[in-house]
Amino acid sequence: MRMNLDLFVGQSGKLGKDIQSAIFKHKQQQALLLSRQGFAGDEQADQKHHGGPDRALHIYPQEHYAYWQQQYPEHPDFVPGAFGENISLTGMTEEQVCIGDVFQIGQATVQISQPRSPCFKLNLRFGVPDMALQLQLTGRAGYLLRVLEPGLVTPGDSVSLLQRNWPELTVRIVAWQFFNHPLNSLFLKQLLACDALSASWQAKARLRLEQGYVEDWSKRLFGFLPRS
């Protein structure tokens, strides 16, 4: 279907005093090549935690911006592109799409690989100390995709669902369980049975099952580890 699909790319730069980030994206008016590493002209400052084949593309549902505008009515920055997404569009919220879904976007074929794990750079970007935590708690974090077939994508292109193999694993359910019931063994086994899930999320699920504890989220959410 044809939809209000906006494209964004950005380059790495300073975020605050000592942090490098490519979270500031710029809206594009022309077609862009989407390769297996992401859109041409897009960068990731921290390639350990961002980017790569499993996380080549970030989609953020445009519907969420009304929520953030209501929460922060005097904040000017809650507009499409603000969360560092590559694609902003309607009709594909976390409740409406599933891990492993395959879509045709323009000439490219993509697959949802994981929910986004929000990080502390969002706190700095918006000047809100717990912004990343809010995204995690509300489930309004968007999701990441891998590129199965590269191709050109143009603003306003059509998006078509080609395949859905795990309808029980909506992005919303997966994120909610992963962050709110992180040691649910039945759920973790369900995740590991989904071969479309990103390697990093599979590794975390496997460690939780084997070791019985949850990785510390403090550095990801707030930029520091708790003092011992």
Phi, psi and chi 1 to 4 in degrees:
 res  aa     phi    psi   chi1   chi2   chi3   chi4
   1 MET       -  150.6   59.9 -179.2  173.8      -
   2 ARG   -78.9  140.5 -156.4   83.8  176.4  175.0
   3 MET  -151.4  173.5   56.3  179.0   59.4      -
   4 ASN   -80.3   80.5 -175.6   21.8      -      -
   5 LEU  -102.3  117.3 -178.3  150.0      -      -
   6 ASP  -109.1  143.3  -67.3  -30.0      -      -
   7 LEU  -110.5  142.8  -53.3 -177.9      -      -
   8 PHE  -139.9  138.1  -59.8   87.8      -      -
   9 VAL  -137.1  161.1  -59.6      -      -      -
  10 GLY  -157.8  162.6      -      -      -      -
  11 GLN  -110.5  158.1  -72.4   72.6   51.3      -
  12 SER   -68.5  140.6  178.3      -      -      -
  13 GLY  -160.7 -176.2      -      -      -      -
  14 LYS   -75.6  136.0  -78.9  -73.3 -174.7   69.9
  15 LEU  -126.3  102.6  177.3   64.9      -      -
  16 GLY    77.5 -157.0      -      -      -      -
  17 LYS   -78.3  -45.8 -175.7  179.1  178.7 -178.6
  18 ASP  -124.8    6.5  -59.6  -46.0      -      -
  19 ILE  -105.9  133.9  -57.2  -64.7      -      -
  20 GLN   -98.4  138.6  -72.2  -73.0  122.7      -
  21 SER  -157.2  152.2  175.5      -      -      -
  22 ALA  -113.6   30.2      -      -      -      -
  23 ILE   -69.7  -23.8 -163.9  170.1      -      -
  24 PHE   -81.7  105.0  -68.5  100.2      -      -
  25 LYS  -103.4  155.3  -55.1  -65.0 -173.6 -175.4
  26 HIS  -121.6  134.2  -55.3  -73.3      -      -
  27 LYS   -66.4  137.6 -172.3  174.4 -179.4  178.6
  28 GLN  -108.5  144.2  -55.9  -62.6  -61.7      -
  29 GLN  -105.9  -12.8  -55.7  -62.5  -26.2      -
  30 GLN  -114.9  167.5   73.5  -76.1   -5.6      -
  31 ALA   -64.5  143.6      -      -      -      -
  32 LEU  -125.6  145.2  -65.1  176.3      -      -
  33 LEU   -78.6  124.9  176.1   62.4      -      -
  34 LEU  -102.0  108.8  179.9   58.9      -      -
  35 SER   -98.4 -177.3   74.2      -      -      -
  36 ARG   -68.7  -13.1  -64.3 -174.8 -170.4  -83.0
  37 GLN  -100.3   -4.2  -62.7  -59.9  -43.5      -
  38 GLY   122.4 -169.2      -      -      -      -
  39 PHE   -73.2  143.3  -84.6  123.2      -      -
  40 ALA   -59.1  131.5      -      -      -      -
  41 GLY    90.2   -2.4      -      -      -      -
  42 ASP   -98.6  143.6 -164.9   46.9      -      -
  43 GLU  -126.9  162.5  -66.8 -177.1   -6.4      -
  44 GLN  -130.3  126.8  -65.5   84.5   33.2      -
  45 ALA   -75.0  -37.9      -      -      -      -
  46 ASP  -112.4   92.2  176.5    5.1      -      -
  47 GLN   -79.1   -5.3  -63.8 -173.3   12.0      -
  48 LYS   -73.7  -38.4  178.8 -180.0  178.7 -179.0
  49 HIS  -111.0   -7.3  -60.8  103.8      -      -
  50 HIS  -132.9  149.9  -59.2  -80.8      -      -
  51 GLY    76.1 -170.0      -      -      -      -
  52 GLY    93.0  169.4      -      -      -      -
  53 PRO   -56.7  -37.3  -26.2   35.1      -      -
  54 ASP   -78.2  -15.8  -84.0  -12.1      -      -
  55 ARG  -132.7   45.0  -59.1  174.5  -66.5 -162.4
  56 ALA   -73.7  -22.8      -      -      -      -
  57 LEU  -142.0  137.2 -169.1   64.5      -      -
  58 HIS  -117.8  123.6  174.9 -145.1      -      -
  59 ILE  -106.9  134.5  -73.5 -178.8      -      -
  60 TYR  -124.9  121.8 -163.7   74.8      -      -
  61 PRO   -62.6  129.4  -25.1   36.7      -      -
  62 GLN   -66.1  -24.4 -151.1  167.1  101.3      -
  63 GLU   -59.3  -28.3  -68.9   90.6  -23.7      -
  64 HIS   -69.7  -21.9  -65.3  -22.5      -      -
  65 TYR   -64.5  -30.9  -80.5  102.9      -      -
  66 ALA   -62.7  -37.6      -      -      -      -
  67 TYR   -63.8  -48.3  172.0   83.4      -      -
  68 TRP   -68.1  -34.8  -62.1  115.9      -      -
  69 GLN   -64.4  -35.0  -70.2  162.5    4.8      -
  70 GLN   -71.3  -37.9 -176.2  177.6   36.6      -
  71 GLN   -69.8  -34.3  -62.3  -59.3  -53.5      -
  72 TYR  -130.9   69.7  -61.5   94.8      -      -
  73 PRO   -62.9  -21.7   21.5  -32.5      -      -
  74 GLU   -96.6    0.7  -62.6 -179.4   -1.1      -
  75 HIS   -90.4  124.9 -156.9  -57.7      -      -
  76 PRO   -83.0   -7.0   32.1  -35.5      -      -
  77 ASP   -94.6   -2.8  -70.2  -15.6      -      -
  78 PHE   -86.2   75.5  -69.8  106.8      -      -
  79 VAL  -133.8  156.6  -66.4      -      -      -
  80 PRO   -48.6  134.9  -32.6   38.7      -      -
  81 GLY    99.7  -15.6      -      -      -      -
  82 ALA   -68.8  -25.8      -      -      -      -
  83 PHE   -91.8   14.6  -76.4   96.8      -      -
  84 GLY    79.6   15.3      -      -      -      -
  85 GLU   -75.0  157.1   68.5  -95.6   31.2      -
  86 ASN   -90.5  -30.0  -59.0  115.5      -      -
  87 ILE  -132.6  129.0  -68.5  180.0      -      -
  88 SER  -116.2  129.1  175.2      -      -      -
  89 LEU  -157.0  167.5   77.4  177.9      -      -
  90 THR  -107.4  159.7   57.5      -      -      -
  91 GLY    85.7    7.3      -      -      -      -
  92 MET  -138.6   57.1  -71.4  175.6   57.5      -
  93 THR   -73.5  171.4   64.6      -      -      -
  94 GLU   -59.8  -28.8  -68.1   85.7  -10.0      -
  95 GLU   -75.2  -20.4  -67.6   86.2   -2.2      -
  96 GLN   -97.7  -10.7  -64.5  171.2  -63.5      -
  97 VAL  -127.7  161.4  -62.1      -      -      -
  98 CYS  -129.8  155.2  -53.9      -      -      -
  99 ILE   -58.5  133.5  -58.3  -60.6      -      -
 100 GLY    90.8   -9.4      -      -      -      -
 101 ASP   -58.0  136.5  -80.6    0.2      -      -
 102 VAL  -110.4  128.9  177.0      -      -      -
 103 PHE  -124.9  148.0  -66.4   92.6      -      -
 104 GLN   -96.2  120.7 -174.5   82.1   30.4      -
 105 ILE  -122.4  109.3  -57.1 -177.9      -      -
 106 GLY    60.4 -126.3      -      -      -      -
 107 GLN   -92.2   -5.5  -62.4  176.9    0.3      -
 108 ALA   -97.5  153.7      -      -      -      -
 109 THR  -116.7  128.6  -53.1      -      -      -
 110 VAL  -131.1  162.6  -59.5      -      -      -
 111 GLN  -139.5  134.1 -178.0 -180.0   45.5      -
 112 ILE   -70.5  127.8  -63.5  177.7      -      -
 113 SER  -110.6  -27.3   58.7      -      -      -
 114 GLN  -172.4  158.0   65.2  168.8   81.8      -
 115 PRO   -67.5  159.1  -17.7   31.1      -      -
 116 ARG   -75.2  138.6 -179.5 -175.0 -171.3  175.0
 117 SER   -98.3   99.1  -59.3      -      -      -
 118 PRO   -63.8  144.6   19.6  -29.5      -      -
 119 CYS  -124.5  169.3   81.4      -      -      -
 120 PHE   -61.5  -17.9   72.2   96.2      -      -
 121 LYS   -63.5  -24.0  -67.7 -179.4 -178.9  179.6
 122 LEU   -65.4  -36.0  -69.0  162.6      -      -
 123 ASN   -60.3  -43.7  -52.1  -16.7      -      -
 124 LEU   -71.3  -39.2  -58.9  176.8      -      -
 125 ARG   -62.6  -38.1 -170.6 -102.3 -179.3  -86.9
 126 PHE  -101.8   -8.7  -67.5  106.0      -      -
 127 GLY    69.4   29.1      -      -      -      -
 128 VAL  -120.5  112.1  178.0      -      -      -
 129 PRO   -59.0  -24.7  -23.8   34.0      -      -
 130 ASP  -120.1   29.4   65.4  -16.1      -      -
 131 MET   -60.3  -44.6 -164.9   71.9 -136.8      -
 132 ALA   -61.5  -42.0      -      -      -      -
 133 LEU   -64.2  -39.1  179.4   60.1      -      -
 134 GLN   -61.3  -42.7  -73.0 -169.5   57.6      -
 135 LEU   -60.5  -41.9  -95.6   71.2      -      -
 136 GLN   -65.5  -43.8 -178.3  166.8  -59.7      -
 137 LEU   -70.7  -36.1  -68.4  174.7      -      -
 138 THR   -85.4  -15.4   62.7      -      -      -
 139 GLY    78.3   10.8      -      -      -      -
 140 ARG   -99.3   61.5  -65.8  178.3  170.3   88.3
 141 ALA  -112.6  -11.1      -      -      -      -
 142 GLY    80.8 -166.4      -      -      -      -
 143 TYR  -155.9  164.1   43.5   92.6      -      -
 144 LEU  -114.2  154.2  -55.2  178.0      -      -
 145 LEU  -137.3  154.2  -55.5   91.8      -      -
 146 ARG  -101.6  158.7   61.8  175.2   62.1   89.1
 147 VAL  -103.2  117.6  177.8      -      -      -
 148 LEU   -86.1  -39.9  -58.6  179.5      -      -
 149 GLU  -135.2  114.5  -67.5  -68.2  -20.8      -
 150 PRO   -63.4  159.9  -21.1   33.5      -      -
 151 GLY   173.5  174.4      -      -      -      -
 152 LEU   -80.3  139.0  -71.6  175.4      -      -
 153 VAL  -125.0  133.4  179.7      -      -      -
 154 THR  -119.1  139.7  -56.2      -      -      -
 155 PRO   -49.8  132.8  -27.6   35.6      -      -
 156 GLY    85.5    2.6      -      -      -      -
 157 ASP   -60.0  160.2  -99.6  -17.2      -      -
 158 SER   -79.5  152.6   60.1      -      -      -
 159 VAL  -126.2  129.5  179.2      -      -      -
 160 SER  -130.2  132.7  -57.6      -      -      -
 161 LEU   -77.0  122.4  176.3   64.6      -      -
 162 LEU   -99.9  -31.5  -58.1 -179.7      -      -
 163 GLN  -156.7  139.8 -171.4  174.5  -33.1      -
 164 ARG  -140.9  106.6  173.8  167.5  -72.9  168.3
 165 ASN  -102.5  -17.4  -69.1  -22.7      -      -
 166 TRP  -128.3   66.8  -69.0  -84.5      -      -
 167 PRO   -63.3  -21.0   22.6  -33.7      -      -
 168 GLU   -77.7  -14.6   70.2  -78.8    5.5      -
 169 LEU  -105.5   65.5  -66.6  179.2      -      -
 170 THR   -64.1  153.5   67.6      -      -      -
 171 VAL   -58.1  -38.6  171.7      -      -      -
 172 ARG   -60.8  -49.2  169.9   68.7  172.7  172.1
 173 ILE   -64.0  -43.7  -73.2  172.9      -      -
 174 VAL   -62.3  -46.6  169.8      -      -      -
 175 ALA   -63.8  -43.3      -      -      -      -
 176 TRP   -62.0  -47.7  179.6 -101.6      -      -
 177 GLN   -65.9  -43.0  -68.6  -76.0  -10.7      -
 178 PHE   -62.2  -36.9 -161.5   78.8      -      -
 179 PHE   -98.6  -21.8  -66.6  125.6      -      -
 180 ASN  -108.9  -23.6  -68.2  -79.8      -      -
 181 HIS  -132.1   61.0  -58.5  -76.5      -      -
 182 PRO   -68.1  -15.6   25.1  -34.1      -      -
 183 LEU  -112.2   19.9  -68.5  177.7      -      -
 184 ASN   -69.7  104.5 -179.1  -31.5      -      -
 185 SER   -65.6  -36.9   60.4      -      -      -
 186 LEU   -62.6  -41.9  -70.0  177.2      -      -
 187 PHE   -66.8  -43.5  167.7   70.8      -      -
 188 LEU   -61.7  -39.4  -67.0  173.4      -      -
 189 LYS   -66.3  -35.9  -69.4  174.8 -177.6  177.0
 190 GLN   -63.3  -41.1 -171.3  179.1   19.6      -
 191 LEU   -62.3  -44.3  -79.6 -172.7      -      -
 192 LEU   -67.6  -20.6  -71.4  173.4      -      -
 193 ALA   -80.8   -7.3      -      -      -      -
 194 CYS   -97.3  102.5  175.0      -      -      -
 195 ASP   -75.6   -4.9   58.2   17.5      -      -
 196 ALA   -85.1  -12.8      -      -      -      -
 197 LEU   -65.3  142.7 -172.8   69.0      -      -
 198 SER   -59.3  153.6   70.5      -      -      -
 199 ALA   -61.3  -36.7      -      -      -      -
 200 SER   -67.8  -40.4   62.6      -      -      -
 201 TRP   -72.0  -35.2  -86.8   52.7      -      -
 202 GLN   -62.1  -41.4  -74.4 -169.6   19.8      -
 203 ALA   -63.5  -42.3      -      -      -      -
 204 LYS   -64.5  -43.5  -69.4 -176.1  179.0   73.1
 205 ALA   -61.3  -41.1      -      -      -      -
 206 ARG   -66.0  -43.1 -169.7  171.5  -68.1  107.4
 207 LEU   -63.6  -40.7  -82.8  175.0      -      -
 208 ARG   -61.2  -42.4  -69.5  178.7 -173.1 -176.6
 209 LEU   -65.7  -42.7  -85.3  173.3      -      -
 210 GLU   -74.9  -36.6  -67.5  173.1   -7.2      -
 211 GLN  -108.5  -15.9  -59.0 -179.7    5.6      -
 212 GLY    74.4   20.9      -      -      -      -
 213 TYR  -141.3  163.6   72.3   86.7      -      -
 214 VAL  -102.7  137.5 -178.1      -      -      -
 215 GLU   -59.5  149.7   65.0  -81.8    4.6      -
 216 ASP   -74.8  127.0 -164.6  -38.6      -      -
 217 TRP   -96.4    0.1  -58.8  -26.1      -      -
 218 SER   -59.1  -45.8  -58.3      -      -      -
 219 LYS   -66.8  -41.6 -171.7  171.6 -177.0  179.2
 220 ARG   -63.5  -44.4  172.6  172.8   61.8   82.0
 221 LEU   -82.2  -31.5  -70.3  172.1      -      -
 222 PHE  -127.2   -5.7  -58.5  106.8      -      -
 223 GLY    87.5    9.1      -      -      -      -
 224 PHE  -151.5  159.8   58.1   83.7      -      -
 225 LEU   -95.4  145.1  -68.4  171.6      -      -
 226 PRO   -65.3  147.6   25.1  -33.8      -      -
 227 ARG   -71.8  141.8  -65.3  179.5  178.7  177.1
 228 SER   -83.1      -   57.5      -      -      -
